[in-house]
Amino acid sequence: MTDLDRSLLDELAIRKLTDAYSHAVMRGDGFAAAACYSESGILSAYKAPDIVGRDKIGTILDKTLTPLKFTILTCTNGVVEVAGDNAVASWSVSEWLAVEDGDTLTCNFGVYEDTLARFAEGWRFTLRRFQVFSRGLVPFSGRFSSQPDLEHDYTVPRFLDPA
């Protein structure tokens, strides 16, 4: 395998990791999202204290996602730079969510700046920092549906890690 082949495969794996994280958030599964982090990974967001450790990230994400009707987290325009077993990435972020007892949508727009490392289990976030550009409420005149019954599970580790 050439260096270019390895680099492309690494970038694809990092993109899949990022997509698996967004999918887990959309499913409302904070522990599946946390599986995208290393054991000692760090989630930094909204100028709040950093959340350190996969287990703590899972607990806090699950607590945050549980009361929501839905969340759509989209990470696009990714720029990924791999250097051996380490990488950095940056993603444009659009997030839409609705709380169970509300009739408005909340929107967040910003950027994820990621630091990643390759472990025996595959690529994982060692630091995921969200910087918000804009956050607010949007009046909503539609109606909310119940959570969809999704047939496929694209969460870590099943989706990313070899059997």
ZAGU-261945 format. One line per 2 residues: number of its first residue (from 1); for each residue x negated, y, z of N, C-alpha, C, O. Coordinates in Angstrom, 3 decimals, decimal comma, always signed. Last residue first. Layout:
REM ZAGU-261945
NUM) X/Y/Z/X/Y/Z/X/Y/Z/X/Y/Z; ... .
REM end
This chain:
REM ZAGU-261945
163) +14,702/-6,569/+12,348/+15,220/-7,679/+13,173/+14,105/-8,615/+13,579/+14,349/-9,603/+14,273; +13,472/-3,221/+12,636/+13,533/-4,511/+11,953/+13,991/-5,605/+12,910/+13,708/-5,572/+14,107 .
161) +15,504/-0,416/+13,421/+14,436/-1,337/+13,792/+14,582/-2,681/+13,103/+15,685/-3,218/+12,998; +17,753/+1,095/+12,597/+16,377/+1,460/+12,238/+15,356/+0,351/+12,389/+14,450/+0,208/+11,568 .
159) +20,177/-0,022/+13,399/+20,051/+0,570/+12,081/+18,597/+0,752/+11,652/+18,261/+0,582/+10,481; +19,798/-0,951/+16,062/+20,215/-1,852/+15,000/+19,924/-1,304/+13,606/+19,474/-2,042/+12,730 .
157) +19,186/+0,772/+18,161/+18,093/+0,299/+17,318/+18,533/-0,523/+16,112/+17,723/-0,773/+15,220; +20,714/+3,512/+16,514/+19,453/+2,882/+16,879/+19,782/+1,930/+18,030/+20,636/+2,287/+18,842 .
155) +23,657/+3,193/+14,451/+22,890/+3,717/+15,568/+21,618/+2,908/+15,771/+21,471/+1,790/+15,276; +25,716/+2,793/+12,688/+24,398/+3,163/+12,171/+23,503/+3,713/+13,268/+22,685/+4,601/+13,026 .
153) +28,264/+0,674/+12,260/+27,486/+1,278/+13,335/+26,069/+1,531/+12,815/+25,322/+0,593/+12,538; +31,437/+0,729/+10,672/+29,996/+0,502/+10,623/+29,291/+1,275/+11,716/+29,676/+2,395/+12,052 .
151) +34,099/+1,440/+11,090/+33,750/+0,038/+10,908/+32,261/-0,232/+11,026/+31,864/-1,321/+11,441; +35,803/+3,613/+13,272/+34,704/+3,416/+12,331/+34,289/+1,952/+12,283/+34,147/+1,305/+13,320 .
149) +38,589/+4,987/+13,636/+38,112/+3,653/+13,987/+37,045/+3,288/+12,964/+37,349/+2,720/+11,914; +38,492/+8,439/+14,632/+38,589/+7,387/+13,621/+38,045/+6,065/+14,149/+37,155/+6,036/+14,999 .
147) +40,400/+9,948/+17,177/+39,087/+9,477/+16,755/+39,251/+8,382/+15,716/+40,069/+7,480/+15,899; +43,303/+11,642/+15,815/+42,626/+10,829/+16,821/+41,265/+10,406/+16,280/+41,007/+10,495/+15,080 .
145) +43,206/+15,014/+14,523/+43,568/+13,599/+14,452/+42,877/+12,863/+15,587/+41,978/+13,398/+16,237; +44,492/+18,255/+14,942/+43,434/+17,298/+15,201/+43,985/+15,882/+15,092/+45,103/+15,603/+15,524 .
143) +45,530/+20,664/+12,547/+45,829/+19,733/+13,638/+44,689/+18,734/+13,746/+44,018/+18,417/+12,764; +44,832/+24,196/+12,108/+45,171/+22,851/+11,632/+45,609/+21,957/+12,771/+46,011/+22,434/+13,832 .
141) +43,905/+26,574/+12,982/+45,349/+26,479/+12,776/+45,776/+25,106/+12,250/+46,956/+24,885/+11,978; +41,588/+27,972/+15,142/+41,897/+26,790/+14,337/+43,405/+26,654/+14,217/+44,110/+26,622/+15,225 .
139) +38,975/+30,361/+15,608/+40,385/+29,983/+15,711/+40,699/+28,847/+14,744/+40,133/+28,779/+13,653; +35,871/+29,547/+16,882/+36,561/+29,831/+15,632/+38,018/+29,432/+15,816/+38,293/+28,279/+16,149 .
137) +33,223/+30,657/+18,983/+34,518/+30,011/+18,806/+35,146/+30,457/+17,496/+34,972/+31,596/+17,061; +29,608/+30,174/+18,719/+30,847/+30,873/+19,014/+32,073/+30,029/+18,779/+31,987/+28,853/+18,427 .
135) +26,276/+30,953/+18,028/+27,190/+30,023/+18,694/+28,462/+30,782/+19,001/+28,411/+31,910/+19,490; +23,248/+31,062/+16,232/+24,568/+31,617/+16,478/+25,439/+30,533/+17,105/+25,345/+29,356/+16,755 .
133) +20,806/+29,863/+16,510/+20,870/+31,161/+15,828/+22,180/+31,864/+16,172/+22,224/+33,077/+16,375; +19,115/+27,916/+18,913/+20,387/+28,355/+18,357/+20,225/+29,726/+17,695/+19,592/+30,627/+18,246 .
131) +16,940/+25,330/+18,738/+16,999/+26,775/+18,888/+18,242/+27,261/+18,167/+18,404/+27,047/+16,966; +16,094/+22,357/+20,197/+17,130/+23,039/+19,434/+17,092/+24,519/+19,768/+17,198/+24,912/+20,929 .
129) +13,582/+20,006/+20,032/+13,897/+21,344/+20,542/+14,924/+21,997/+19,632/+14,675/+22,177/+18,439; +12,465/+17,082/+21,035/+13,468/+17,603/+20,101/+13,945/+18,915/+20,695/+14,621/+18,940/+21,724 .
127) +9,738/+15,026/+21,336/+10,293/+16,322/+21,719/+11,259/+16,749/+20,627/+10,913/+16,774/+19,446; +9,574/+12,542/+20,383/+8,928/+12,766/+21,670/+9,360/+14,119/+22,233/+9,351/+14,331/+23,445 .
125) +11,646/+10,414/+18,566/+11,401/+11,795/+18,969/+10,656/+11,790/+20,302/+11,065/+11,108/+21,241; +10,095/+7,639/+16,899/+11,005/+8,181/+17,899/+10,636/+9,641/+18,162/+9,485/+10,050/+18,005 .
123) +9,555/+4,904/+14,708/+9,453/+6,341/+14,954/+10,496/+6,750/+15,982/+11,632/+6,277/+15,953; +9,163/+1,668/+16,380/+9,386/+2,548/+15,226/+9,209/+4,009/+15,618/+8,766/+4,314/+16,726 .
121) +8,375/+0,079/+18,463/+9,789/+0,011/+18,072/+10,111/+0,889/+16,858/+11,235/+0,847/+16,359; +5,774/+0,862/+18,797/+6,012/-0,506/+18,338/+7,453/-0,655/+17,845/+7,720/-1,423/+16,921 .
119) +5,930/+4,244/+17,505/+5,766/+3,280/+18,579/+5,974/+1,889/+17,997/+6,315/+1,755/+16,822; +4,980/+7,327/+16,292/+5,294/+5,951/+15,910/+4,961/+5,046/+17,101/+3,851/+5,082/+17,632 .
117) +6,539/+10,411/+17,229/+5,413/+9,479/+17,261/+5,919/+8,101/+16,844/+7,089/+7,757/+17,012; +7,370/+13,896/+16,736/+7,655/+12,467/+16,734/+6,378/+11,657/+16,826/+5,285/+12,147/+16,541 .
115) +9,006/+16,855/+17,345/+7,711/+16,205/+17,398/+8,017/+14,722/+17,554/+8,823/+14,333/+18,399; +11,166/+19,189/+15,745/+10,905/+17,872/+16,312/+9,421/+17,533/+16,299/+8,689/+17,878/+15,371 .
113) +13,447/+21,611/+15,941/+12,020/+21,436/+15,715/+11,622/+20,183/+16,478/+11,728/+20,126/+17,703; +16,512/+22,444/+14,579/+15,786/+21,474/+15,393/+14,329/+21,522/+14,973/+14,017/+21,479/+13,783 .
111) +18,288/+25,479/+14,514/+17,226/+24,665/+13,943/+16,737/+23,677/+15,002/+16,572/+24,031/+16,169; +21,682/+26,535/+14,003/+20,332/+26,735/+14,485/+19,340/+25,839/+13,789/+19,517/+25,479/+12,626 .
109) +24,945/+27,042/+15,105/+24,040/+27,025/+13,966/+22,639/+27,304/+14,486/+22,436/+28,198/+15,307; +27,972/+25,844/+16,261/+26,586/+26,142/+16,602/+25,776/+26,070/+15,314/+25,920/+25,130/+14,532 .
107) +31,351/+26,420/+17,088/+30,331/+26,183/+16,072/+28,978/+26,615/+16,634/+28,861/+27,598/+17,366; +34,378/+25,118/+18,232/+33,120/+25,747/+18,586/+32,133/+25,434/+17,478/+32,084/+24,308/+16,983 .
105) +37,787/+25,743/+17,628/+36,570/+25,024/+17,282/+35,379/+25,827/+17,787/+35,384/+27,058/+17,767; +40,710/+25,576/+19,681/+39,699/+26,296/+18,917/+38,552/+25,351/+18,598/+38,385/+24,304/+19,223 .
103) +42,391/+24,539/+21,509/+42,907/+24,688/+20,152/+41,985/+25,575/+19,314/+42,421/+26,234/+18,370; +41,601/+22,023/+24,055/+41,552/+23,331/+23,417/+42,172/+23,339/+22,032/+42,446/+22,288/+21,452 .
101) +41,136/+19,677/+25,424/+42,297/+20,482/+25,810/+42,329/+21,855/+25,142/+43,018/+22,756/+25,620; +38,814/+18,477/+24,245/+40,092/+17,763/+24,324/+41,280/+18,683/+24,567/+42,337/+18,483/+23,968 .
99) +36,978/+20,641/+22,009/+37,200/+20,018/+23,311/+38,614/+19,453/+23,365/+39,499/+19,890/+22,629; +35,187/+20,230/+19,023/+36,438/+20,649/+19,645/+36,583/+19,906/+20,969/+36,344/+18,701/+21,048 .
97) +32,517/+21,395/+16,873/+33,092/+20,518/+17,884/+34,376/+21,109/+18,442/+34,624/+22,311/+18,351; +29,868/+21,435/+14,589/+31,250/+21,813/+14,847/+31,798/+20,854/+15,891/+31,575/+19,646/+15,812 .
95) +26,745/+22,548/+13,613/+27,485/+21,678/+14,524/+28,867/+22,277/+14,760/+29,012/+23,456/+15,083; +23,955/+22,524/+11,614/+25,327/+23,022/+11,720/+26,080/+22,038/+12,603/+26,051/+20,831/+12,361 .
93) +20,528/+23,168/+11,272/+21,582/+22,485/+12,024/+22,890/+23,256/+11,932/+22,934/+24,468/+12,142; +17,601/+22,359/+9,489/+18,693/+23,308/+9,663/+19,869/+22,556/+10,279/+20,179/+21,438/+9,865 .
91) +14,674/+20,972/+10,949/+15,967/+20,745/+10,292/+16,895/+21,923/+10,527/+16,973/+22,436/+11,643; +11,374/+19,757/+10,895/+12,260/+20,873/+11,178/+13,516/+20,705/+10,335/+13,444/+20,345/+9,161 .
89) +8,775/+17,762/+12,357/+9,858/+17,961/+11,399/+10,692/+19,147/+11,842/+10,713/+19,500/+13,021; +5,707/+15,983/+12,676/+6,569/+17,101/+13,047/+7,620/+17,235/+11,959/+7,396/+16,876/+10,803 .
87) +4,067/+13,010/+13,864/+4,742/+13,803/+12,835/+5,434/+14,993/+13,489/+5,705/+15,000/+14,690; +1,739/+10,288/+14,126/+2,434/+11,452/+14,677/+3,052/+12,244/+13,535/+2,612/+12,157/+12,389 .
85) +0,087/+8,414/+13,051/+1,179/+7,935/+13,901/+1,940/+9,056/+14,584/+2,704/+8,810/+15,517; -0,711/+10,328/+10,302/-0,969/+9,057/+10,975/+0,243/+8,576/+11,737/+1,304/+8,353/+11,155 .
83) +1,225/+12,781/+10,053/-0,231/+12,690/+10,200/-0,525/+11,427/+11,007/-0,581/+11,458/+12,237; +3,844/+14,187/+8,171/+3,321/+13,024/+8,874/+1,799/+13,081/+8,882/+1,165/+13,385/+7,872 .
81) +6,369/+16,427/+8,163/+4,931/+16,334/+7,933/+4,370/+15,225/+8,819/+4,412/+15,308/+10,047; +9,373/+17,443/+6,707/+8,708/+16,435/+7,528/+7,235/+16,405/+7,154/+6,888/+16,364/+5,974 .
79) +12,173/+19,331/+6,673/+10,776/+19,378/+6,269/+10,037/+18,464/+7,242/+10,070/+18,681/+8,453; +15,564/+19,202/+5,691/+14,472/+18,753/+6,537/+13,113/+18,900/+5,877/+12,937/+18,630/+4,689 .
77) +18,124/+20,081/+5,029/+16,939/+20,830/+4,596/+15,722/+20,478/+5,433/+14,950/+21,350/+5,830; +20,144/+19,277/+7,959/+19,797/+19,269/+6,531/+18,511/+20,052/+6,291/+17,904/+20,602/+7,210 .
75) +22,272/+17,823/+10,108/+20,885/+18,281/+10,038/+20,432/+18,148/+8,592/+20,346/+17,041/+8,061; +25,310/+18,177/+11,640/+24,673/+18,021/+10,343/+23,276/+18,639/+10,399/+23,119/+19,822/+10,699 .
73) +27,706/+16,887/+13,630/+26,349/+17,434/+13,687/+25,674/+17,128/+12,354/+25,490/+15,966/+11,989; +30,794/+17,175/+14,829/+30,117/+16,949/+13,552/+28,778/+17,661/+13,643/+28,721/+18,888/+13,725 .
71) +32,807/+15,801/+17,263/+31,610/+16,590/+16,998/+31,101/+16,198/+15,623/+30,994/+15,014/+15,305; +36,002/+15,787/+18,906/+35,059/+15,366/+17,873/+33,865/+16,286/+17,862/+33,907/+17,401/+18,382 .
69) +36,967/+16,166/+21,446/+37,813/+15,499/+20,454/+36,944/+14,967/+19,325/+37,129/+13,846/+18,852; +34,918/+15,657/+24,357/+35,153/+16,285/+23,054/+36,114/+15,462/+22,195/+36,083/+14,232/+22,211 .
67) +34,085/+14,590/+26,784/+35,330/+15,369/+26,754/+35,665/+15,985/+25,386/+36,613/+16,762/+25,283; +31,623/+13,156/+25,979/+32,854/+12,464/+26,384/+34,104/+13,335/+26,313/+35,124/+12,860/+25,815 .
65) +29,341/+14,724/+25,556/+30,156/+14,320/+24,410/+31,511/+13,743/+24,799/+32,459/+13,834/+24,020; +28,197/+15,131/+28,102/+28,535/+16,282/+27,260/+29,523/+15,897/+26,160/+30,443/+16,659/+25,862 .
63) +27,736/+12,547/+29,006/+28,590/+13,426/+29,809/+29,061/+14,633/+28,981/+30,189/+15,098/+29,143; +25,939/+11,751/+27,013/+27,211/+11,053/+27,161/+28,205/+11,911/+27,944/+29,380/+11,990/+27,584 .
61) +23,794/+13,508/+27,503/+24,516/+13,569/+26,228/+25,876/+12,896/+26,343/+26,865/+13,414/+25,825; +23,082/+12,617/+30,107/+23,560/+13,988/+29,906/+24,306/+14,121/+28,584/+25,346/+14,777/+28,534 .
59) +22,355/+9,924/+29,602/+23,368/+10,256/+30,604/+23,950/+11,641/+30,360/+25,167/+11,823/+30,401; +20,312/+10,220/+27,651/+21,542/+9,470/+27,375/+22,660/+9,831/+28,327/+23,799/+10,024/+27,902 .
57) +18,396/+11,648/+29,123/+18,978/+12,242/+27,914/+20,295/+11,553/+27,594/+21,288/+12,218/+27,298; +17,784/+9,699/+31,040/+18,418/+10,955/+31,470/+19,063/+11,670/+30,272/+20,151/+12,232/+30,397 .
55) +16,613/+7,726/+29,379/+17,786/+7,420/+30,199/+18,527/+8,687/+30,617/+19,755/+8,740/+30,554; +14,416/+9,111/+28,168/+15,495/+8,544/+27,358/+16,760/+8,303/+28,188/+17,860/+8,639/+27,748 .
53) +13,132/+12,131/+29,483/+13,334/+10,697/+29,616/+14,566/+10,217/+28,872/+15,628/+10,837/+28,937; +14,221/+15,289/+30,427/+13,053/+14,434/+30,212/+13,417/+12,973/+30,470/+13,938/+12,625/+31,529 .
51) +15,390/+18,242/+29,357/+15,874/+16,938/+29,813/+14,781/+15,950/+29,440/+14,454/+15,796/+28,263; +14,465/+21,529/+30,387/+14,273/+20,359/+29,526/+14,856/+19,118/+30,189/+14,819/+18,965/+31,410 .
49) +16,914/+23,976/+31,319/+15,752/+23,146/+31,664/+15,673/+21,928/+30,734/+16,699/+21,370/+30,345; +18,010/+25,985/+28,497/+18,268/+25,249/+29,741/+17,006/+24,471/+30,096/+16,118/+24,322/+29,257 .
47) +17,872/+27,134/+26,048/+17,098/+27,755/+27,125/+17,405/+27,155/+28,492/+17,095/+27,753/+29,522; +19,139/+25,346/+24,267/+19,876/+26,465/+24,866/+19,159/+27,123/+26,041/+19,820/+27,625/+26,950 .
45) +17,103/+22,447/+24,813/+18,157/+23,159/+24,080/+18,730/+24,293/+24,922/+18,792/+24,197/+26,148; +15,161/+19,639/+24,501/+15,123/+21,028/+24,938/+16,156/+21,797/+24,119/+16,101/+21,805/+22,889 .
43) +14,379/+16,481/+25,457/+15,376/+17,254/+24,725/+15,394/+18,644/+25,333/+15,617/+18,807/+26,533; +11,693/+14,243/+25,285/+12,204/+15,483/+25,865/+13,221/+16,101/+24,911/+12,965/+16,231/+23,713 .
41) +10,711/+10,839/+26,134/+11,068/+11,932/+25,236/+11,707/+13,104/+25,962/+12,191/+12,981/+27,088; +9,778/+8,537/+27,251/+9,499/+9,780/+27,976/+9,829/+11,007/+27,133/+9,299/+12,091/+27,377 .
39) +10,645/+6,674/+25,359/+11,012/+6,494/+26,772/+10,818/+7,778/+27,565/+11,610/+8,078/+28,459; +11,663/+8,590/+22,471/+10,731/+7,716/+23,174/+11,187/+7,622/+24,632/+12,022/+8,409/+25,077 .
37) +14,970/+8,669/+21,021/+13,851/+9,284/+21,733/+12,905/+8,206/+22,261/+13,302/+7,059/+22,468; +17,112/+7,320/+20,106/+16,237/+7,903/+19,083/+15,003/+8,572/+19,701/+14,098/+8,992/+18,980 .
35) +18,676/+6,747/+22,228/+17,801/+5,673/+21,750/+16,855/+6,153/+20,660/+15,895/+5,460/+20,325; +20,357/+8,919/+22,447/+19,144/+8,908/+23,267/+18,173/+7,817/+22,841/+16,970/+7,942/+23,067 .
33) +22,441/+8,069/+20,812/+21,630/+9,216/+20,396/+20,310/+9,220/+21,158/+19,259/+9,495/+20,578; +23,423/+6,033/+22,442/+22,883/+5,680/+21,126/+22,025/+6,822/+20,595/+20,984/+6,575/+19,987 .
31) +24,290/+7,605/+24,565/+23,217/+6,644/+24,804/+22,606/+6,163/+23,489/+21,402/+5,912/+23,424; +26,371/+9,149/+23,481/+25,155/+9,801/+23,952/+23,998/+8,844/+24,170/+22,842/+9,222/+23,983 .
29) +28,549/+8,917/+21,170/+27,759/+7,938/+21,910/+26,411/+8,533/+22,308/+25,434/+8,435/+21,566; +30,222/+10,136/+19,383/+30,402/+10,431/+20,797/+29,619/+9,502/+21,702/+29,974/+9,315/+22,866 .
27) +29,799/+9,938/+16,717/+30,569/+8,850/+17,332/+30,848/+9,105/+18,808/+31,624/+8,375/+19,424; +28,143/+12,142/+16,400/+29,466/+12,164/+15,788/+30,365/+11,088/+16,397/+31,564/+11,308/+16,572 .
25) +25,868/+11,117/+17,680/+26,562/+12,272/+18,253/+27,980/+12,340/+17,702/+28,924/+12,573/+18,458; +25,231/+9,114/+15,830/+25,567/+8,747/+17,210/+26,310/+9,885/+17,904/+27,271/+9,646/+18,635 .
23) +24,624/+10,697/+13,600/+25,749/+9,760/+13,537/+26,184/+9,353/+14,944/+27,381/+9,259/+15,217; +22,340/+12,025/+14,458/+23,539/+12,796/+14,125/+24,772/+11,897/+14,114/+25,842/+12,300/+14,570 .
21) +20,637/+9,760/+14,753/+20,937/+10,635/+15,889/+22,231/+11,402/+15,630/+23,119/+11,430/+16,482; +20,515/+8,848/+12,132/+21,088/+7,969/+13,155/+21,465/+8,780/+14,401/+22,491/+8,517/+15,028 .
19) +19,182/+11,013/+10,922/+20,561/+10,706/+10,543/+21,248/+9,829/+11,584/+22,423/+10,032/+11,891; +16,688/+10,735/+12,185/+17,456/+11,973/+12,342/+18,924/+11,747/+11,995/+19,811/+12,236/+12,696 .
17) +15,989/+8,199/+11,204/+16,092/+8,428/+12,640/+16,953/+9,666/+12,903/+17,844/+9,637/+13,752; +15,838/+8,725/+8,471/+16,842/+7,784/+8,963/+17,050/+7,956/+10,469/+18,180/+7,865/+10,949 .
15) +13,623/+10,462/+8,492/+14,934/+10,954/+8,026/+16,061/+10,034/+8,507/+17,122/+10,514/+8,907; +11,715/+8,639/+9,349/+12,019/+9,803/+10,180/+13,359/+10,407/+9,772/+14,141/+10,817/+10,629 .
13) +11,684/+6,870/+7,171/+12,036/+6,371/+8,502/+12,409/+7,523/+9,436/+13,334/+7,386/+10,236; +10,795/+8,603/+5,137/+12,122/+7,998/+5,049/+12,571/+7,497/+6,424/+13,728/+7,687/+6,798 .
11) +8,202/+9,109/+6,080/+9,171/+10,202/+5,981/+10,591/+9,660/+5,901/+11,497/+10,204/+6,533; +7,119/+6,517/+5,853/+7,209/+7,172/+7,157/+8,234/+8,298/+7,130/+9,043/+8,429/+8,049 .
9) +7,257/+6,172/+3,076/+8,011/+5,275/+3,953/+8,163/+5,869/+5,352/+9,220/+5,738/+5,968; +5,478/+8,200/+2,284/+6,884/+8,243/+1,861/+7,752/+7,344/+2,732/+8,869/+7,720/+3,087 .
7) +3,087/+7,274/+3,451/+3,627/+8,577/+3,820/+5,116/+8,681/+3,460/+5,914/+9,192/+4,246; +2,728/+4,850/+2,095/+2,900/+4,855/+3,550/+3,548/+6,154/+4,003/+4,451/+6,144/+4,840 .
5) +2,386/+5,829/-0,560/+3,473/+4,899/-0,238/+3,776/+4,933/+1,263/+4,936/+5,033/+1,661; +0,046/+7,360/-0,172/+1,284/+8,011/-0,595/+2,488/+7,126/-0,275/+3,500/+7,617/+0,225 .
3) -1,810/+5,374/+0,438/-1,502/+6,391/+1,447/-0,199/+7,108/+1,114/+0,578/+7,430/+2,013; -0,556/+2,184/-0,836/-1,344/+3,411/-0,916/-0,971/+4,361/+0,221/+0,051/+4,180/+0,884 .
1) -0,841/-1,172/+0,000/+0,000/+0,000/+0,000/-0,893/+1,243/+0,000/-1,863/+1,325/+0,753 .
REM end
